[in-house]
Amino acid sequence: MNHYDLVVIGTGPSGQKAAIQGAKLGKRTAIIEKGSVLGGAQINTGTIPSKALREAAMHLTGTSRQGLFGESYRVKRTVTISDLVGVASQVIRHEWNTIRDQFDRNGIDLVWGEARFEGPNLLLVERPGGSEMLTADKFLLGVGTRPAKPENIPFNEASVFTSDTILQLQNLPRSMIVVGGGVIGTEYACVMATLGVRVTLIEGRNQLLGFLDQEICEAFQYFMRQAGITLRLGEKVESIRQISAEDRNGKESGNPAVEAVLESGKRLRAETLLYAVGRQGVCGRLGLENVGVSFDDRERLRVNEHYQTLGRDAEGQERVVEHVYAAGDVIGFPALASTSMEQGRRAVCHAFGRYEGNYNIDLFPYGIYAVPEISMVGKTEEKLTEEGVPYEAGIANYRELARAQLLGDDRGMLKLLIHQQDHRILGVHVIGTGATELIHIGQTVMAFNGAAEFFINNVFNFPTLAEAYKVAAYNGLNKLAHV
């Protein structure tokens, strides 16, 4: 029986970085993967495939350059699913090789199979043809989540998909209903609309992506509508059914195969439907009762500020399970690959006494790879108003930037939220080309409590999108000076 200092369960982003951090600290480390490939949802069904799909769609349809070369500009007249999946597959294979190489270079033992706790420090790993037992001093659970699949939704491989199965599309549909206006739903809605699919997005709340700054969200919803996406906001789905061949009306709806009935009575039909409402944990099969860790009704774990898991003792009192940590999607919001990586690393640092505090936890950036891109760090206008913090907003519109003109993007915007007294940057919000890259400039300045004057007093390359920070800083400080 092998004994380790650290055993990590799951090779997604949190598990990868946790295992590598353990090895860097000189600890004997193993990582367990129950699937047939490495990387979890990040590599195989989530982050990488959806972003590869987006980049392929933007390039092949010429969308990213039409602002400069005209709306008739296209790299490829007819884009097929094979074109798109081919790009995603190439990137996925590269990531598999990269992860395996990192494990090998750091001396991490890769164990294939499904793990289950048999005791506080004992794991059973089962796989076809055999099993083995492992013991460890510390554990990190990075098992991720899966798409929620309510029993009343008729999922299949032809017309009703989750985000895990959407890339199994055999042909590019003419129409699609997307249920759920979160990050996954909006990203896929935008990609499909870019490819010429007629998209209807249904969201129960009155705005998409409720954590965004409202002005950015309103602009995003406008751009979605301009792209031909129909937004059904404040609407809830009552039922979803497959349409029989006899009920189909090809002349009106392009041979619809699925129907969504809304609580308002509306009936929507399309060739395909993507159900993107919620994620479900996968903790039920881990044997966590044998180690004293509890999970909620969606099989998600609760952790303390050090990412140690929580459970209940015999009297029902909450207690910390000190040697079992968890990170990534399984502990809930924000459930992004970027945050998951850092959570896994920090958890292992704490486990082995190398913890330096939960540094800048309020400055984790959010990136949404829709069309256009959106990214944010810090507080929104709504949150600052709620907290009674005096601020001013400095705006830079992309149409003012020479680089944006060269890229053909005159719709983007960068917003700085500036404290009225000391001019510290309280939040940065970007929509447009390069948003997810630009955000890190603001993040860095905020991490050092920088003020808007930093952007005024430093030189930016010309022409660049980063100049937007200088423009926004001037705009905000001019407002504060009443000029």
N, C-alpha and C positions, 0 to 999 in steps of 0.2 A: 504494500500500500504506500503510495507516494504522499509525502507531506510537503506542504508549501507554506511560505510566509503569507502569500496572497493568492486567492483564487478569484478570478473575475468570470461572471456568467454573462455571456453576450458579447459579440464582436462588433456591435454598432459603435457610434462615435464616442459615447461615454466609456464603454468597455475598452476600446482601443487605447485611449489616452490614459485610462486608469492602469492598464497592464503595463504600458510603456513607462509610466511614472514609477510604478513599483520596481520595475527592472532597473531603472536609472538610480534608484535608491539602494541598489544592491540586494534586493529581496528576491528570493526564489519565487517565481510567478508562473501561474498557469492561467489560460483563458479557455473557456468552454463555449462551443458553438453547436446548437442543435440542428441548424439548417445544413443544407448541402454546400453552401457557399458562405464566404465571409462578408461582413459589412452590415448586416441587418437591413432595416428599412432604408437607412441612409444611402447605401450603395445600390440596393437591388430594386426597391419599389418606391422610394420616396425622393429624397433630396437630389441625388445625382440623375436618375432617369428623368424627373420632371424638368430639371434645369437643362439637361442635354436636349430634351424635346423642345424646350423654349428657344434655345440657341439655334437649333436646326431650323425651326419654323421661321424665326426672325431672319436668318440668313437666306434660306431657300426662297422665301416669298419676297425678299428684298425690303421687308417692312422697316428695318433699321436704317435704310438709306433712301427711302422714298421721299423724305423731307428735303433731300438735297438733289436727287436725280429725277424726281417726279413720280407720281402714283403708278405709272405704267412700268416702272423698273422692277424686274424680277430676275433672280438668278435661274430659276427653274419654272417653266410654265405650269407643269402639273406635279404637285408634291404628293407622294404616296406614303402610306404607313411604313413601307419597307425602307424608304429614305430616312425617315425619322428614327425608327427603331435601330437601324444600322448605326447611326451616330451614337445613340444611347448605349448600345452594346459595346461599341469600341471603348467608350469612356469607362463603362462598368468593368470590363476586363482589365483595363489599366489599373483601376482602383483595387481590384482583387489582388493583383500582383504586388502593388505597393504595400498593402496591409500585410501580406504574408512576408514580404521582405523585411518590413519593420519588426515583426515578431521574431524572425530568424536572427536578425542582427542584434537584437536585444536579449537573446537567449530565453525567450518566453515559450513555454511548452503549450502547444495548441492541442486541445483535446476535443475530439468530435463526439457529440452525443447530447442527450437531454439530461440535465442535472436535476436532482431532487435531494433536499436535505433529509438525512436519516437521523441526524442529531445536531446539537449546536455547532459542532466543528467537523461534521462528517457529511460527505456528499456521495451519492450514488450517481454515476454517469452511465446511462443506458444507450446502446446503439444497436442497429441490426447486427446480429452475430455475436454479441457479447456485451459485457459491462465491466466497470471497474469502480473502486472506491478511492476517494481522495479525502485527505484531511488538510485543514489550513488554520492559521491563526486569525486571519482576516478575510472577509469576503466583500466583494463589490457586485451588486446586482444592477446590471445594465441591460435588462431583458427587453426594454422597449414596449411598444404597444402595437396593436393591429387595428384596422378600421372597424368601427362598430357595424354589426350586421344584424339589424332587427329581423326577427323571424317573419314579419309580415311583408318584407321587401323581397320580391322574386328575383334575387340575384342569379345571373347565369353568365355564360361565356360569350354571349352573342349581342345582348342589348342593354343589360343592367349591370353596371360595374361599380367596384370600389376603387379607391386610389391604388390599391395593390394589383388590380387586374386590368386597369384601363389600357395598359400597353399591350394587352392581348387582342386589341381591336384588329380585325382582319382587313378592314377597309376604312378609309376616312369617311365618316358619316356626313350626310347633308345637314342633319340637325341633331342637337343634343340638349337635354335638360340637365342642369347641374343643381342638385339639392344641397344647400349649405354654402354660406357666404364667408367661411373662414379662409385661412391662408391657402389650403389645398384647393378648395372649390374655386376661389377667385383666380388662382394661378392657372388652373386647367381651363377655366372659362376663357381667359384671355388668350391662351395658346391656341385653343380650338377656333376662336373667332379669327385669329391671325391667319389660320389655315383656310378660312372661308366657310367654316361650319356655322350654321345659324344656331346661336346659343341663347337659351333662356335660363337665368340663374334665379333660384328661389331662396330667400332668406327670411327667417321668422322675425328678425329684428328690423328696425327701420333704417339701419345703415349697415354697410359692410364693415368688417374689421374694426369692431368697436373700440379697440385699444389705440387706434390711430388718432392723431390730431384731426379735429373735425374738418378744418379747411383742406387738408391733404386728402381726406376721405371724400369730401364733396368733389374735389377736382378729379380724383380717381374714378368716381362713379360717372362723372361727365364723360371722361375719356372712354370708359367702357361702353357707354351708350353710343358715342360717336363711332366706335368700332363695330356697332351693329348688335351688341348684346342687349337683350331685353332683361331688365331687372324687375323682379317681383319681390319688392321689399315689404316687410310686415305681413307676409303670407306664410302659412304653414301647410304642409302636405298632409292630407287626410289618408290617402291611399295611393298605391302605385300598382299597376297591373300591366301584364303583357297583353298586347292586342292580337286577337286571332286574325288569321288571314282573311276571313270573311268580313271583318270589321274595318279593314284597312282602306284608306282612301288615298291612293298614290297621287292623284291629281292635286289634292290640296296640301298634303303634308309630306310629300317625298317618301312615300311608303313607310309610314310610322310603325314602330314595333312596340312602343311603350307609351302608357298614358299615366299622367300624374293628376290626381284630383285634389284640389286645394280646399281648405276649410271654408273659403269664401264661395265655393261652388264652381270656380273656374276649372275647366278641363284642358290640360295641355298635352300635346302629343309630339313625339319626336322619334327619330330612328334609334337613338341611344339615350341612356340616362346614367349619370355619374352621381352616386350617393356618397356625399362627403360630409356627413354630420357626425362628429365625435370620433374618439378613439377609445379602445378598450384595452386594458392591461392584460397580461398573460401570466399572472402570478399564481393562479389556482393550482397549477401542476408542480410547483416548486417545493412543496412540502414545508412551507414556512411555519406551519403550526408546530413543527418539530424543533424550531429554533426560537419561537416566541415572537415572530414578526407578524403583524396583522395588516390587512389591506381592506380597501373600501369596496363598495358594491360594483365598482367598475374595475376592480383588481389593480388599483393604483396604490402605491406605497406612500406613507407619510414619513418625513424625515425631519431632523432638527437642523439647526443652522450649520452643523458640521457634516451633514448628509448621512448621519447615523439613523438607522431605521427605528421606528417606534412600534411597540406592541403593548399588550396588557398582561398583567400578572394574574394569579389565581383569584384575586379579589376584584379584578376588573379595573385596577388602577393603571394608568398609562406609565410605561417605562421605556427607557432607551435600551435598545439591543446594541451594545457598544461595539461589538466586533463585526457587525453586518451593516454595510453601507449601501446606499442606492443613489443612482444618478441618471439623468436623461429623461426621456419621455415618461418613464414609469412613475416619476414623482410629480408629473403634471406641468403646468405652465412654467416657462414659455414653450417648452418642448421643441426647441430648435437644435439642429445639429451643432451649431457653434456653442450654444450654452451648455449642451450636453457634454461636449468635449472638456470644457473647463470645469464643470461640476465633477466629472470623473477624476480629473487630475487633482483637484483640490481635496476630494474625499480621501484619496490615497495618501496625500501629504499629511492630512490630519491623522490618518490611521497609524502612521509611522513617525509621528512626532516632528514633522517638518512643516507644520502648518503656520502660515504667516497672517492668518485672518482672512475673512471673506472680502477680499479687496475689490472695491468698486462694483459691488453686486448691483447697484442701481444704474450702472453704466453699461450693462449688457446691451448691445445693439440688436435691433430687429431688422431683418431683411425680407422683403416680399418680392419674389421674382415673377411679378405679373408683367403686363404690358400697359403702361410703362412700369419700370422698377420703382419700388418704394423702400425707404429705410428711415429709421428714427433711432435716437438715443436721448435719454433724459426725459423730461416732463413735457406734457402737452399743454396747450393754452388752457384747456378745460381744467386740468389738474391744478395748475398754478392759480387759476381763479378760485377754485374750490378751497385751496389752502391759504388764500389771502396773500399771495406773494406778488408784489408789484413788479411788473415786467413790461417790456416793449418788444414788438416783433419787427425784426429786420428781414426784408424780402429781397431775394435776387431771382429775377425771372431769366430763364435760359435764353430768351430772345435777346437779352442784353450782352450775351457772351459770344465772342467770335468763335470760340471752339465749338459751342453748341450749333452755331450756324454751319460750320464745317461738317458737323455730324448729322445735320438735318433734323435737329430736335429744337424746336422753338416753343415747346409746350411745358418744359420742365420748370421746376421751382425749388429753391432752397430757402428755408426759413430758420433764422436764429431767434431764440427767445432769450432776451437780455435783461438781467436784473436792473431795475431803474436806478438803484443807488450805487452799487459797486461795479455794475456792468459785466458781472460774471455771466458766462453762458449757462443757461439752465436747461436748454433743450435744442436739438437740431433735428429738422424734419426735411426730407428730400424726396421729390418725385421727379422721375425723368432718367435719362441715360446715365449710367454709372452711379446711381444713387447708393447702391450697396458698397461701393468702393469709397465714394466721397465721404460717407458718414464717419469714417475712422479719423479723419482730420479733426472734426468737431469732438469726437469721443476723446481723443488725446488731449486736446486743450481743456476740456471739462475735467479730465482726471487730475489735472494740475491746477484746478480752480482758476483757469485762465479767463481773461476778460475780452470783450469785443475789440479792444485796442490792439490785441495781439495780431489780429488779421489786418488792421490798418497799418501797423508798423513793420510788417514783414513782406518780403517780395515773393510773388507767385510767378511761376513760369507763364509765359504768354505765347500762344493762346492755350488755356486749359479750362476745364470745368471747375477746377479748384478755385479759380478767381471768384466764383460765386460767393465764397466766404467773405472776401473783401467787399464785394458789392453789397451783400446783406448787412455787414457790419456798418458800413457807411450809412445805409438806409436806416438802420435802427438807431444809431447814434445821432443822426440828423433829426430824427423824430424826437429824441430826448432833449436835443438842444433847441427844438422848435424852429428849425431852419429847413 
